[in-house]
Amino acid sequence: MNPPTKLKLSTLVVCLLLLVACAAGQTVAAQGANNSRAFGDVQVLATVPFPPGFPEGITVNGNRVYVAGPARFGTAGEPPSKVFAYDTSTGETVREYAIQGENLAQDHANSCIAFDGAGQLYVVNTQLGIVRIDIGSGQQTVYAAPLPDLPTCAAASAPCSPTFLDLPPLPNDIAFDEAGNLYETDSFQATIWRIAPGGGQPQIWFQSSQLDTPFGPNGLRISPDRTKLFFTITAEGIGMFGNFLGGKVYTLPLVAAPSAGDLQVFHQYDGDAPDGIAFGRSGKLYVVLAAPFASGVSILRMDGTEETRLTNPVGSPIFPYDSPANAAFNKHGSLLLTNHAFATMIPSHFTVLDVFVDDKESELVRPDLP
C-alpha cells in the first residue's frame, strides 16, 4: 500500500507512476515466464513413505512417475512391497499398488520396473519373480519365475554361476528389446538373464567371471540405436558396504548369445558406485552414483568420456543426493531419481528427486506382449 503522503500527488503523476509500475511489472512477469531452471537444479518432487521406504525402481508413464520399493534386506515381518504412482508435476500421490502373494514372514522386496506397449507395469520382486500389474484395474499376475539359485561353476557343471562364492540370486534391473525379450541383471551371480516374450522361466543370456564382484550387474538399458545392452557394475574390490572400489559401465552387443570377448568397458569409475542408467535424447548417458559420499549423477558423452557431474554442494555430503538408485526422464527436461538412502536410512531422505538437465528421454523400448 502506498504511504498516505502519496495521496497528495496530482492525478497525472499518479497515472504516470501506475503506468511505469504496470510496465515494469509486465517486464518482470515476462522475464519470469521466460526464465528456465538452471542446469543441475535439484528439488524434492515427492517423499516415499516408510515403510516401505528405500525406493529403487522408477519409470514414467504419461504424467505419472511410478516408484517401487523397498529394495533392501531384512524386511521379514514388514508390510507388503509397493509401487507408488506420483503426479510428475505436483508430486501428489495418485495411487498405491501393494504386491499380492508375498510371504511377509520372509524377506520380500521390489527392485526395478518397466512398462510394455499396452501400459502394463512389470515389477522385479525378489520372492515372486516379475510381477505384471494392470495399472488401471490393479490386477496382478506373475509374468516370469524367480531367478534360479545357481551353484558355483567350481562345484557343478552348467548351468552354474562363475562366482567364487555361492550366493543366492539378487534380481535388480530390467529392460525390453524390440523383439519383446526382457533382460534382467543378477547382482550376485555374475549373470544377465533373458526372458522370452510372454514370460516364463528366465534363461542365462550372458555370464562372465569379470562380473564376479561384491556387487555385480546392476542398472541396464538398451542403447538408443537398439544394437547394444549397457549395464553397470556397482562395486569392485573387497566388501559390499563402504569399500566401493572401481565400478564400470559395460556394453554387450544385442545378439542371441554374446561371447566373453564381446564385453567392452564404456566407462571406468573410481569408487563412485554406478547404479541405474538412462539415455537422453541427446545421446548422453546419465549414470546414477550411489556411493554415500559421492552421490549424484555422472553424465557421459557418446564416446564414454564424462562431460560433467552433479553432486551435493560443499558442506552437505549426503543431501539432497543420498545414495540415489535409478533414473527416469519426465517431459519437462528433468531427470527423476529415487533417493535410496541405503547407508543413512533417514526416512525423510526416501525421496523422488527432480533434477533439471535440459534433456529429454531417449524413448524406451515398450513392446507389445502376449
C-alpha positions in Angstrom: 0.0 0.0 0.0 1.2 3.5 -0.8 2.1 5.8 2.1 -0.5 8.5 3.0 1.6 11.3 1.6 1.4 9.9 -1.9 -2.3 10.7 -1.9 -1.4 14.4 -2.3 0.2 13.7 -5.7 -1.5 15.1 -8.7 -3.7 12.7 -10.7 -1.3 13.0 -13.6 1.7 11.9 -11.5 -0.2 9.0 -10.1 -1.3 7.9 -13.5 2.3 8.1 -14.8 3.6 6.2 -11.8 0.9 3.5 -12.3 1.8 3.2 -16.0 5.5 2.8 -15.1 4.8 0.3 -12.4 2.5 -1.6 -14.7 5.1 -1.7 -17.5 7.8 -2.8 -15.0 5.5 -5.5 -13.6 4.8 -6.8 -17.1 8.5 -6.9 -17.9 9.3 -8.8 -14.7 6.4 -11.2 -15.4 7.6 -11.8 -18.9 11.2 -12.4 -17.7 9.9 -14.8 -15.1 7.8 -16.7 -17.7 10.9 -17.0 -19.9 13.3 -18.0 -17.2 14.1 -21.7 -17.1 15.6 -23.7 -14.3 19.3 -23.7 -14.0 21.1 -26.8 -15.2 21.6 -29.1 -12.2 18.8 -27.5 -10.2 17.5 -30.2 -7.9 14.2 -30.3 -6.0 12.3 -32.9 -4.0 9.3 -34.0 -6.0 7.9 -36.5 -3.5 8.7 -38.4 -0.3 8.2 -42.2 -0.3 6.6 -43.3 3.0 8.4 -45.6 5.4 7.6 -48.4 5.4 8.4 -49.5 2.8 10.9 -46.7 2.1 14.2 -47.5 0.3 12.8 -46.7 -3.2 14.6 -48.3 -6.1 12.8 -48.7 -9.4 11.4 -45.7 -11.3 9.7 -45.2 -14.6 7.4 -42.5 -16.2 4.2 -43.2 -18.0 2.3 -40.1 -19.2 2.1 -37.6 -16.3 2.7 -40.3 -13.7 6.0 -41.5 -12.2 6.0 -45.0 -10.8 8.3 -45.8 -7.9 9.0 -49.3 -6.4 10.4 -50.4 -3.0 11.6 -51.4 -0.6 14.9 -52.5 -2.1 16.7 -53.9 0.9 17.2 -56.9 3.1 15.7 -57.6 6.5 12.0 -57.0 5.6 10.6 -60.1 7.2 7.5 -59.2 9.2 7.0 -55.9 7.5 4.1 -54.9 5.2 4.0 -55.8 1.5 6.3 -54.3 -1.1 4.7 -51.5 -3.0 4.6 -49.4 -6.1 3.6 -45.7 -5.8 2.3 -43.5 -8.6 3.0 -39.8 -8.3 2.0 -36.8 -10.4 5.1 -35.7 -12.3 4.2 -32.0 -11.9 3.0 -31.8 -8.3 4.4 -34.9 -6.6 1.0 -35.7 -5.3 0.4 -39.4 -4.6 -2.1 -40.7 -7.1 -2.2 -44.4 -6.3 -0.5 -47.2 -4.4 -0.1 -50.9 -5.5 0.6 -53.4 -2.8 2.3 -56.5 -4.2 0.0 -59.5 -3.7 1.2 -63.0 -2.8 4.4 -62.3 -0.9 5.3 -64.3 2.2 5.5 -61.5 4.6 7.2 -63.7 7.2 10.3 -63.9 4.9 12.4 -61.2 3.2 10.5 -59.5 0.4 11.4 -56.6 -1.8 10.8 -54.8 -5.1 13.6 -53.6 -7.3 13.2 -52.1 -10.8 10.2 -51.6 -13.1 9.3 -51.1 -16.8 6.3 -50.7 -19.0 5.2 -52.5 -22.1 3.4 -51.1 -25.1 0.0 -51.7 -23.6 0.8 -49.7 -20.5 1.2 -52.7 -18.2 3.8 -52.4 -15.5 6.5 -55.0 -14.8 8.0 -55.2 -11.3 11.1 -57.1 -10.2 10.1 -58.8 -6.9 12.7 -60.9 -5.1 10.2 -63.6 -4.0 7.7 -63.8 -6.9 9.8 -63.0 -10.0 8.5 -60.5 -12.4 5.0 -59.3 -11.5 2.8 -57.7 -14.2 0.4 -55.1 -13.0 -2.6 -53.6 -14.9 -2.3 -50.1 -13.6 -6.0 -49.4 -14.3 -7.6 -52.3 -12.6 -4.8 -53.2 -10.3 -4.9 -56.8 -11.4 -1.6 -58.6 -10.8 -0.1 -61.7 -12.5 3.3 -63.4 -12.3 4.9 -62.8 -15.7 8.2 -64.6 -15.1 9.6 -67.0 -12.5 12.1 -66.0 -9.8 15.8 -66.3 -10.9 17.2 -69.7 -10.2 19.8 -70.1 -7.4 22.8 -71.4 -9.3 25.7 -73.4 -7.8 29.2 -72.1 -8.4 30.9 -73.5 -11.5 33.6 -74.9 -9.3 31.1 -77.2 -7.7 28.9 -78.1 -10.7 28.6 -78.1 -14.4 26.4 -75.8 -16.3 24.1 -74.2 -15.5 26.2 -72.6 -12.8 27.4 -69.3 -11.6 31.0 -68.1 -12.5 31.5 -66.8 -9.0 33.9 -67.6 -6.2 31.3 -67.6 -3.5 28.0 -69.5 -3.7 25.5 -66.6 -3.3 21.7 -66.5 -4.0 20.4 -64.5 -6.9 19.8 -60.8 -6.5 17.5 -59.6 -9.2 17.9 -56.0 -10.0 17.1 -54.1 -13.2 15.1 -54.9 -16.3 14.8 -53.6 -19.9 12.9 -54.8 -23.0 14.3 -55.2 -26.5 12.2 -54.6 -29.7 11.5 -58.3 -30.0 9.9 -58.4 -26.6 12.7 -60.1 -24.7 13.2 -58.9 -21.2 16.7 -58.7 -19.8 17.4 -58.9 -16.1 20.6 -58.2 -14.1 21.6 -60.6 -11.3 24.0 -58.7 -9.0 25.2 -61.7 -7.0 25.5 -64.4 -9.7 27.6 -62.6 -12.4 24.7 -63.2 -14.8 22.4 -61.4 -17.1 19.2 -63.3 -17.8 16.7 -63.1 -20.7 13.0 -63.8 -20.5 11.2 -64.6 -23.8 8.2 -62.6 -25.0 5.2 -63.8 -23.0 7.2 -64.6 -19.8 8.1 -67.9 -18.2 11.4 -69.2 -17.0 14.4 -66.8 -17.2 17.3 -68.2 -19.3 21.0 -67.4 -19.0 22.0 -64.8 -21.7 25.5 -63.8 -20.5 27.9 -64.8 -17.8 31.5 -63.9 -17.0 33.8 -64.1 -14.1 34.6 -60.5 -14.8 31.2 -59.7 -13.4 32.0 -61.5 -10.2 32.4 -58.5 -7.8 30.9 -57.7 -4.4 28.0 -56.0 -6.2 27.8 -57.0 -9.8 25.5 -56.4 -12.7 23.0 -53.6 -11.7 21.4 -50.9 -13.9 20.8 -51.6 -17.6 19.3 -50.1 -20.7 19.1 -50.8 -24.4 21.1 -48.3 -26.5 19.1 -45.7 -28.5 20.1 -47.5 -31.8 18.9 -50.8 -30.3 22.2 -52.6 -31.0 23.8 -52.8 -27.6 22.9 -53.5 -24.0 24.6 -51.1 -21.5 24.9 -52.1 -17.8 26.7 -51.1 -14.7 28.9 -53.0 -12.2 28.4 -51.2 -9.0 31.4 -52.3 -6.9 34.7 -54.0 -7.4 37.3 -55.0 -4.8 36.5 -56.1 -1.3 33.4 -55.5 0.7 29.8 -54.8 -0.2 29.3 -51.7 2.0 31.8 -48.9 2.4 34.5 -50.3 0.1 33.2 -49.4 -3.3 36.3 -49.7 -5.4 36.1 -49.2 -9.2 32.7 -49.6 -10.8 32.2 -49.7 -14.5 29.7 -49.2 -17.3 29.9 -52.2 -19.8 28.4 -52.8 -23.2 27.4 -56.1 -24.9 26.1 -56.5 -28.5 22.4 -57.3 -28.6 22.7 -60.7 -30.1 21.4 -64.1 -29.3 24.5 -65.3 -27.4 27.3 -62.8 -26.8 30.7 -64.2 -26.0 33.2 -63.2 -23.3 35.2 -61.2 -25.9 32.1 -59.1 -26.7 32.2 -57.5 -23.2 33.5 -53.9 -23.5 34.2 -51.2 -20.9 32.4 -48.0 -21.8 33.5 -46.0 -18.7 35.5 -46.8 -15.6 34.8 -45.2 -12.3 36.9 -44.9 -9.2 34.8 -45.6 -6.1 31.6 -43.9 -7.2 29.3 -47.0 -7.2 27.4 -46.6 -10.5 23.8 -47.9 -10.2 20.9 -47.1 -12.6 21.3 -45.5 -16.0 19.2 -43.6 -18.5 19.8 -42.4 -22.1 18.9 -38.8 -23.0 17.6 -37.8 -26.4 20.9 -36.0 -26.8 22.7 -39.4 -26.8 24.2 -38.8 -23.4 24.2 -41.5 -20.8 23.1 -40.4 -17.3 24.7 -42.7 -14.6 23.3 -42.6 -11.1 26.1 -42.7 -8.5 25.2 -44.4 -5.2 28.3 -44.1 -3.1 27.3 -42.5 0.1 29.8 -39.6 -0.1 30.0 -39.4 -3.8 26.3 -39.4 -4.5 24.9 -37.7 -7.6 24.7 -38.1 -11.4 27.5 -38.6 -13.9 26.8 -37.5 -17.4 28.7 -39.4 -20.1 29.2 -38.4 -23.7 28.6 -40.8 -26.5 32.3 -41.7 -26.6 32.2 -42.8 -22.9 34.0 -39.7 -21.5 32.5 -37.8 -18.6 31.1 -34.4 -19.6 30.1 -33.3 -16.1 28.9 -34.5 -12.7 26.1 -33.3 -10.5 26.8 -33.7 -6.8 25.9 -32.4 -3.4 27.0 -28.8 -2.5 30.2 -28.5 -0.5 29.5 -29.0 3.2 26.4 -31.2 2.5 27.8 -34.7 1.8 24.5 -36.6 1.9 21.7 -34.1 0.9 19.8 -33.8 -1.4 21.5 -36.7 -3.1 21.6 -39.6 -0.6 22.7 -42.8 -2.5 20.3 -42.4 -5.4 19.5 -45.6 -7.2 17.7 -45.2 -10.5 16.6 -42.6 -13.0 13.8 -41.8 -15.5 13.1 -38.7 -17.6 9.9 -36.6 -17.3 8.6 -34.4 -20.1 9.9 -31.2 -18.6 13.6 -31.7 -19.3 14.2 -33.2 -15.8 15.7 -36.5 -14.6 13.8 -38.1 -11.8 15.8 -40.1 -9.3 14.9 -42.5 -6.5 16.9 -41.5 -3.4 17.6 -44.9 -1.9 19.4 -43.7 1.2 20.7 -47.2 1.9 23.5 -46.1 4.2 21.9 -43.3 6.2 18.5 -44.8 6.3 17.0 -41.4 7.1 13.2 -41.7 6.4 12.9 -38.1 5.2 15.6 -38.9 2.6 13.5 -41.6 0.9 12.5 -39.2 -1.9 12.0 -38.8 -5.6 14.4 -36.0 -6.8 13.7 -33.8 -9.8 17.0 -32.7 -11.4 16.9 -30.3 -14.3 19.3 -31.5 -17.0 17.7 -29.8 -20.1 17.3 -33.1 -21.9 14.5 -35.5 -22.8 14.2 -39.2 -22.7 15.6 -41.4 -25.5 12.5 -43.4 -26.0 12.5 -46.7 -24.1 11.5 -49.9 -25.8 7.9 -50.8 -24.9 7.0 -53.9 -26.9 3.5 -55.3 -27.4 3.4 -58.6 -25.5 1.0 -61.5 -25.2 
